[in-house]
Amino acid sequence: MANEVVARAPGKVILFGEHAINRGQPALATSVALYATCRLSLTGSPGVTFRSDAPGQTEHRVAREAVLALGQSVDRWRAAEEYEAVRALAGSDFFAPQQYILATALGADLPEGLEVSFDSGIPQSSGLGSGGAAYAALATALATWIGCSADRERTADWAHRGDIVAHGGVASRLDSQTALCGGVIRFTAERGLGEPVAYHEDLCLVIGNTGVIAATSEVNSRVRRWLAENPGGRMRYFESIGLLSRAAQPALAAGEWPQLGRLMTLNQLVLEKIGVSTPELEGLIDAALAAGAYGAKLSGSGGGGIMVALCASSNAEAVAAAINASGGAVWQPALAVPGAAVLTGDDALMTTLFTKQGTAIS
């Protein structure tokens, strides 16, 4: 093992497929140029020390044996479908997802002294994939550290384990796969790995954040209960989202923005029916549409967080101003950026593990 490895991974926005991805439907997502960075360092002090620049988090030291025991507990709870226990753990220990990755990836090879540090420019609990990016960065650093960076499936599995804990025992791989792969991807649970898709180079999105924080695990649990009340009838809504996602792929490649925008807005209407939208999200969506956006929808699990508006680059400033005037914080990061990478020096990319990108069509 090297004494130190540093890796980073981008955030994401989901274009189509929220919640339906967990019910066998495809999703489309793009990476965004907001990043989480993870630094792994061997130390002479016993135990595992976690550091983060997240609000309210500074330093947390855990005994090596406690990390391994946590991994065993989570495995036991998952096997028994005791998801409330996983949710309680995630709620009480900010670094539980990272501990689960370390415990299950390294097992008995977990070093006696290790420091794991995170820096992130991705707002937490917003729908921008802050957790998925952090776990992808950690998994990428681990894969390089122990010399298995060519094993794409193993790295993907490690990254996903963080989201499993953070999301209460059940999570799709969409967030971590977008962070690992970069670009614009299509993802299905059946395939398990992100597949790059073609997208038109003029793709332009404005992101608006409501500032309302909603835990993904709680929203996902609410959706599961809603579906369980009438699975025969309500599964149709998730199937409809799948149809929208499939229809969106050729429009995305061809740059047929009015058509893609209509599909996004239809996706939003279905998400409202499922019950994951909020008045704050809908206010920003309405403002974007009134300002000339082709379409708009929430992005992520919902309950708060972000929305995305598809617009012409010439109209992006007007759409951003409308979202801002309606109370939303606005981001316009670069889209379809490369995925998880190991860093050397200040910010030089040494190697990108997941290099295959979708094609930007002019």
N, C-alpha and C positions, 0 to 999 in steps of 0.2 A: 504494500500500500504506500502511496505517496504521503508525504506529511500534510499536504494541503491540496484541495481541489475546489475550484470555484465554478459554478454553472449558473446560467440564468434561463428563464423561459418567459414567453409573452402571455398577456391576458387574452381574452376572447370576447366576442359577442356572438350569440346564437341568432342566425338569420331565420331559421325555421326549425320547428320540431320539439320545443320545450314540452316536457312531460310525456309526449307521445313516444319519445325515444325509449322510455322504460316500458313501453307496451308494444315493442316490435316494429316501430315505425322509423323511417330514416330522418336524419337531421342534417342541416347545413350550418356551418359556423365559419367564422374567419378569425384569425389571430389579429391582435392590435398591438401597437407599439407602446405598451405599458408593461413593465417588466418586474418580475420577482427574481432575486438573486440569492443563492445559497452557497455558503462557504463551509466546507468540512475540514477540520483541523485535528490532528492528533495532539494530545496534551499529556503532560506528566502528572496531572491531577486525576485521581480516580473518579469515575462517574461520567455521565453525559451532561454537558452544559448546553442549554439552548438559549439563544439570544435572538431578539426580534425588535424591529423598529415599529411594530404595530402599536397603536395607542393602548396604554395600560400594560404593555409587556416590556420587560427589560431582560432579566436573567432568571433562568430556572434550572436548577441542578437536580438530576435524578440519578439514583444508584443504577449501575449497569444491570443488576439483578431485577430491579423494579421495571426497567424497560422490557426485559425479556418476559417478565410475569404479565405485564400489560398485554403483550402480544398474544400470549396464551389465553388470557381472559377474553379478549376480543374474538379470537378464533372460536372459543367455546360458545360465546353469546351468538355469534353469527350462525353457527351450526344449529343452535336451538331456536333461532329466529327471535331471540330476546333483544329486540331492537331498542326497547326503552333503556336497557342497560347501556347500550352503545351511545345513545343520545345523552344520557346522564353523564357518561364519561367525557364526551366531547364538550358538554356544557361546563364541566368543572375543571378541565385541564386543557388549556389552549394548545399545548404541544402534544396532546394525545395522538393526533394523526401522524405527526412526524415520528413519534415513538413507535407506533405500529409499523410504519415503513421500515425503520431500522431493525426492529425485532424480527420481522418476518423476512427481511432481505438478508441480514447478516447472521441471525441466530447466534450460535456459539462463537462465531467469529467477530462479534461486536467487540471493539477494542475496550480495554480497561479505562482509557481516558480519551474522551472525544468532545469536541466543541462543534456545535451546529448553529450557524448564524444566518439570519435572514434579513434582507432589506427589500422593500417593495414599494413600487410607485403605483400599485393597483389598489384602489379603495376596497376595503373589506365589505362583504355582504351586500354588494351592489349589483351583482350579475355579470361582472367583468372577469370572473374566474380567478380571483386572487388566490384562493386555496389551490385550485388546480395548477396554477402556474408555480406556486411554491413547492408543491409536491413533485411536479415535473422537474423542477430545478434540482431538488434533492435526489430524485431517482437518477437523473442524468449524472450528477456528481458521483453518486454511489457506483453507477455502472462503469464510469471511467476509473474510479478509485480501485476497484477490484478486478479490472481488466475484462469486463464483459460488455463493453459498449456496443459491440456488433449484434448483441442479442436484443432485438427490438421488442419482442414480445415480453421478455422479462422486465425490461425497463418500463414498458407500458403498464405491466401488472403492478410493479412497485408504486408507480405514481398513482394508480387508481386506488390503492389501499388507503392512501391519505384521505381521498374523498369519501371512501366507505365510512370511515370513522366520523369525519366532519359532518356528513349528511345523515348520520343516524343509522348506519348499518346497511343501507341500500343506496347505491349511487350509480349513475351511468358513467361511462368513460369519456363522455363528450368533452368535458372541460380539460381534463388532462391530455386527451388525445390532440385537441386543438393546440394546446401549449407545446406538446412534444413535436407535432408535425409542422406547425406553422402553415402559412398560406390559407387557402379556402379548402375546407374538407367536407366530405360527406361521411357520415358515420351511422352505422347500424349496430345494435347490440349483437346481432348474429355474426357479423364480420369481426367485431372486436377491436379493429385497428382503423384509424382514419384513412380515407382514400382521397387523394388530391383531386380536385375538380377544376375545370376551366372556368374562368371568370373574366369579364370584360375589364380592361384596365381603367375605364372611367368610373368604376364602382365608387360611390361616394356616400358615406353615412355620417350623420350627426348623432351623437350620443347625448342623451339627457338624463341626468340623475335626479330622482325625486328627493334623495336624502333620507328616505324612509328605509330603515333597516329591517329586514325580515330574514330569519334563519331558514336556510334551505331545507333543513331537516323537518322543521315544523310545517312548512308549506307542502313538502312532499307527503308528509303524514296525512295532512288534510285532504290532499288529492286522492290518496289511497282509500281513505274512509268514504269520500264522495263516490268513487267508482264502485266500492263494495256495496253501497246501498242499492245500486241498480246496474250490475255489470253488463247485462245483456243489451240494455239500451244505451248506456253512457259510453261504452267502448267505441261507439260510432264517432264520437267527437274526436277521439285520438286517431282513429282511422282517417278522419277528414283532414287532420293536420298532416298525416303521412301523404295524402294525395296532394296537398298544397306544396309540400316539400319536393315531391317528385316533379310537379309541374314547374317549380321555380328553377330547377337546375338548368334547363335549356335557355330560359330567359336570362339567367345570370351570365351564362356564357356569351349570349348574343348581345347583351347590353340593352335588352328590351325593358327599359326602366318603367314605363307606365304599367306594363303587364306585371312585372315583378312587384311593383308597389301595390297593385291591387291584391296580389296574393298575400303580401305581408299584412295588409289591413284585414283581409279575411281571416288570416291566422289569429290576429288579435281578437276578432269577434268570437272565435271559438275558445280562446283562452279566457275571455270574459265569462263565457258560459260555464267553463270548468270551475271558475271562481278564484283565479289567481291574479286577476287584475285589481287595481285600486283606483279610487277617484283621482289620486295624485298622478298616477301613470296616465290615465285617460285625459287629464287636463293637458299634460305635455304633448300627448299624441294629437289631440284636437288642435293645439296651437301649431304644431308642425304641419299638419295637413292644411290648415287655413293659410299658412305661409307659403304653400305651394309644393310641399313634399309629395313625392309620388305615392308614398305609403309609409306607415309607421306601425310599430308594435312594441310590446314589452319584450325584453330580452333577458333570459335567465329564468329562475324559478318563479319570479313574481312576488306578490305580496308587498312590493316596494321595489327599491333598486332602480334599474335603468330601463329606458326605452331607446329604440333606434329609429331614425327617420332616414329613408332613402330619398336622395334628392340629386338634382343636377349640381355639378361643382359651381356653376354660375349662380346658383340660388342657395348655396350652403350657408352663407353669412346671414341671409334673411331668415332661414329656418332656425339657425342657431340663436339669433336674436329673439325670435318668437318663443323658443323654448326657455331662454333665459328670463324673458319678461314674464313667463308663467311660473317662475320659481324654480326652474331646473338648473343645475350646474351642468355646463356643456363641455364635452370633450370632442375633439376631432383628430384623433391619433391616426398615424399611417395604418393602412389595412394590409392584411395578407403578408405580414412580415415573416422572416424565417423563424423556425421553431427553436426548441431547447438547444443550447450550445454550451460547451465548456469555454471558459474565459482564461486568458493568460495576460499578464500585465494589467493595465488599468481597465481596458474595455475591448481588447483585441480578440476576435473570435479565433480560437485555436482549431476547433472542429465542431461541426454541426452534426449531431447524431442522426437526426431525422431530416434528411436533406431533400427528399423528393417533393417538389412543389407542384401545385396546380399551375396551369398555363394562364398567363395574363394575355388576353386577346385584344389587339388594338383594332 
